[in-house]
Amino acid sequence: MSRKNTPSPEGRFIGIVGIIAFLVGVPAVFLSKFLNKWWLLFYAAPLLIWIAFTAEGILLLFIAWWRWRGTGIRGVLVYADSPFSKPFIEENWLPRFLDRVVVLNWSKRNEWKKSLPVRLFRRFGAISQIDNLCPMLIQLRGLRYPHVYRYRYAFRDAKHENFEALNRLERQMFAQFE
C-alpha cells in the first residue's frame, strides 16, 4: 500500500456537487418559468442545496470576522494528545501564535460545545478529508475561503526522519501568519 503525500494548503473547493447543481439547476429554473412546468423545479433542488451550503459557509465566516475583528484571532488550531505532535506543537507553534488562534483538542472532542470554532472546524476542516483531520490549522482570511493546513501526513513522515513536508507546510503557514 502506498503512502499518501502531504497535501498543500487547500483553497476554494467547488466540487462536483456544485458543478452538477449549476449545470442542472439553472436550466431547470429557466425552463420551468418559460414552459410553465412547475415540476421542473425539482431538478433545481441540487442547486438550492448547494446555495444553502455555500451561504452557511459565508455566514460562518462573517460571524467569525464580526466576533473576532478586534481581538486578532486569525485561525483555529486543532491538535490531539499525540506523543509525537503535541510537544512539537506546544513548543514551536503555540508561542508563535500567542492569542491569534483558538485551540481545540481533538482528544477531548466529546466535551466540545457548539461554538464558533467547532462550527468552523466542522464546516471547513472536516468537510473534504476525513482521514487527515488532525493536526490542522484553519487560517481565516476575512470573508474569503480559509486556508486549511493539514499536518497528519507531515507528522507521520517526520516521525520517520523525513522533515521535508513538515518544514514546507510550516514555512507556508508562518509566512501567512506574519
PLY file of the C-alpha trace (Angstrom):
ply
format ascii 1.0
element vertex 178
property float x
property float y
property float z
element edge 177
property int vertex1
property int vertex2
end_header
0.00 0.00 0.00
1.48 3.34 -0.98
1.74 6.25 1.39
-0.34 9.36 0.85
1.52 12.57 0.13
1.22 15.59 2.36
-1.30 17.95 0.74
-0.70 21.64 0.19
-2.99 24.11 1.94
-6.45 23.98 0.49
-8.12 26.91 -1.14
-11.61 27.09 -2.52
-13.10 23.70 -3.37
-16.19 23.86 -5.59
-16.53 20.14 -6.08
-18.58 18.00 -8.36
-21.80 18.72 -6.46
-21.53 22.43 -7.21
-20.83 21.84 -10.88
-23.73 19.40 -11.28
-26.05 21.67 -9.30
-25.21 24.59 -11.55
-25.46 22.65 -14.82
-28.79 21.04 -13.92
-30.40 23.59 -11.62
-30.06 26.79 -13.62
-31.61 25.41 -16.84
-34.38 23.77 -14.78
-35.31 27.10 -13.21
-35.45 28.87 -16.58
-37.32 26.05 -18.31
-39.92 25.82 -15.53
-40.55 29.55 -15.86
-40.87 29.65 -19.63
-42.67 26.32 -20.14
-44.96 26.68 -17.09
-43.85 23.27 -15.87
-43.54 23.66 -12.10
-42.33 20.07 -11.68
-39.05 21.03 -13.38
-38.16 22.90 -10.20
-37.41 19.52 -8.59
-34.35 19.38 -10.82
-33.26 22.65 -9.26
-33.06 21.03 -5.80
-29.31 20.32 -6.07
-28.75 23.99 -6.93
-30.75 25.11 -3.91
-28.86 22.71 -1.62
-25.54 23.93 -2.98
-26.57 27.56 -2.50
-27.65 26.84 1.09
-24.37 25.05 1.84
-22.34 27.92 0.38
-24.44 30.51 2.23
-23.85 28.68 5.51
-20.09 28.87 4.97
-20.25 32.58 4.12
-22.40 33.22 7.18
-19.91 31.41 9.43
-17.02 33.43 8.00
-18.96 36.65 8.52
-19.79 35.75 12.14
-16.13 34.85 12.81
-14.97 38.09 11.22
-17.52 40.12 13.19
-16.84 38.44 16.53
-13.04 38.35 16.27
-12.34 41.53 14.28
-10.80 43.42 17.19
-9.21 40.51 19.01
-6.56 39.50 16.49
-7.78 35.90 16.24
-6.98 34.62 12.76
-7.48 30.88 12.91
-8.50 27.66 14.58
-5.82 25.14 15.57
-6.90 21.53 16.12
-4.45 19.03 17.58
-4.56 15.86 19.66
-2.71 14.40 22.61
-0.34 12.53 20.31
3.01 11.80 21.95
4.86 12.98 18.85
2.92 16.01 17.59
1.60 17.53 20.83
5.02 18.50 22.33
6.16 19.82 18.94
3.07 21.99 18.53
3.12 23.27 22.11
6.83 24.17 21.92
7.05 25.55 18.38
3.64 26.78 17.27
1.68 27.99 20.27
4.36 30.51 21.40
4.44 31.98 17.88
0.67 32.18 17.55
0.07 33.53 21.07
-3.52 34.77 21.05
-4.03 34.63 17.28
-5.62 31.17 17.18
-8.36 29.37 19.05
-7.15 25.92 20.14
-9.32 22.79 20.03
-8.11 19.47 21.42
-9.23 16.63 19.18
-8.73 14.11 22.01
-11.39 15.93 24.03
-13.87 16.40 21.20
-16.66 14.70 23.15
-16.50 17.68 25.54
-16.78 20.28 22.77
-19.78 22.57 22.99
-21.48 24.05 19.95
-19.30 27.10 19.50
-17.97 29.15 16.62
-14.53 27.44 16.48
-16.17 23.99 16.47
-18.56 25.02 13.70
-15.68 26.46 11.66
-13.76 23.20 12.09
-16.72 21.07 11.06
-17.56 23.25 8.06
-14.10 23.95 6.65
-11.78 21.39 8.22
-13.74 18.17 8.36
-15.63 18.52 5.11
-13.21 17.28 2.49
-10.75 14.87 4.10
-11.96 12.55 6.81
-8.62 10.79 7.30
-6.45 13.93 7.56
-8.17 15.90 10.31
-5.60 16.40 12.99
-3.36 18.34 13.49
-4.74 21.11 11.36
-4.85 24.88 11.22
-7.73 26.74 9.62
-6.45 30.18 8.70
-9.26 32.69 8.42
-8.85 35.32 5.73
-11.76 37.64 6.32
-14.71 36.69 4.15
-12.60 34.71 1.69
-12.46 30.92 1.86
-9.95 29.96 4.59
-6.68 28.15 4.03
-6.61 24.74 5.69
-3.19 23.38 6.65
-3.33 19.63 7.32
-0.36 18.08 9.12
-1.20 14.43 9.74
0.92 13.06 6.90
3.70 15.59 7.53
4.00 14.44 11.16
3.84 10.81 10.03
6.80 11.45 7.73
8.65 13.42 10.43
8.29 10.50 12.80
10.30 8.53 10.23
13.02 11.21 9.99
11.63 12.90 6.85
11.03 16.54 7.82
10.65 17.94 4.30
6.84 18.12 4.22
6.58 19.41 7.79
9.11 22.17 7.13
7.42 23.15 3.85
3.96 23.41 5.44
5.34 25.31 8.43
7.08 27.85 6.18
3.85 28.43 4.26
1.77 28.67 7.43
4.08 31.07 9.28
4.52 33.24 6.16
0.75 33.70 6.04
0.51 34.50 9.75
3.37 37.02 9.92
0 1
1 2
2 3
3 4
4 5
5 6
6 7
7 8
8 9
9 10
10 11
11 12
12 13
13 14
14 15
15 16
16 17
17 18
18 19
19 20
20 21
21 22
22 23
23 24
24 25
25 26
26 27
27 28
28 29
29 30
30 31
31 32
32 33
33 34
34 35
35 36
36 37
37 38
38 39
39 40
40 41
41 42
42 43
43 44
44 45
45 46
46 47
47 48
48 49
49 50
50 51
51 52
52 53
53 54
54 55
55 56
56 57
57 58
58 59
59 60
60 61
61 62
62 63
63 64
64 65
65 66
66 67
67 68
68 69
69 70
70 71
71 72
72 73
73 74
74 75
75 76
76 77
77 78
78 79
79 80
80 81
81 82
82 83
83 84
84 85
85 86
86 87
87 88
88 89
89 90
90 91
91 92
92 93
93 94
94 95
95 96
96 97
97 98
98 99
99 100
100 101
101 102
102 103
103 104
104 105
105 106
106 107
107 108
108 109
109 110
110 111
111 112
112 113
113 114
114 115
115 116
116 117
117 118
118 119
119 120
120 121
121 122
122 123
123 124
124 125
125 126
126 127
127 128
128 129
129 130
130 131
131 132
132 133
133 134
134 135
135 136
136 137
137 138
138 139
139 140
140 141
141 142
142 143
143 144
144 145
145 146
146 147
147 148
148 149
149 150
150 151
151 152
152 153
153 154
154 155
155 156
156 157
157 158
158 159
159 160
160 161
161 162
162 163
163 164
164 165
165 166
166 167
167 168
168 169
169 170
170 171
171 172
172 173
173 174
174 175
175 176
176 177
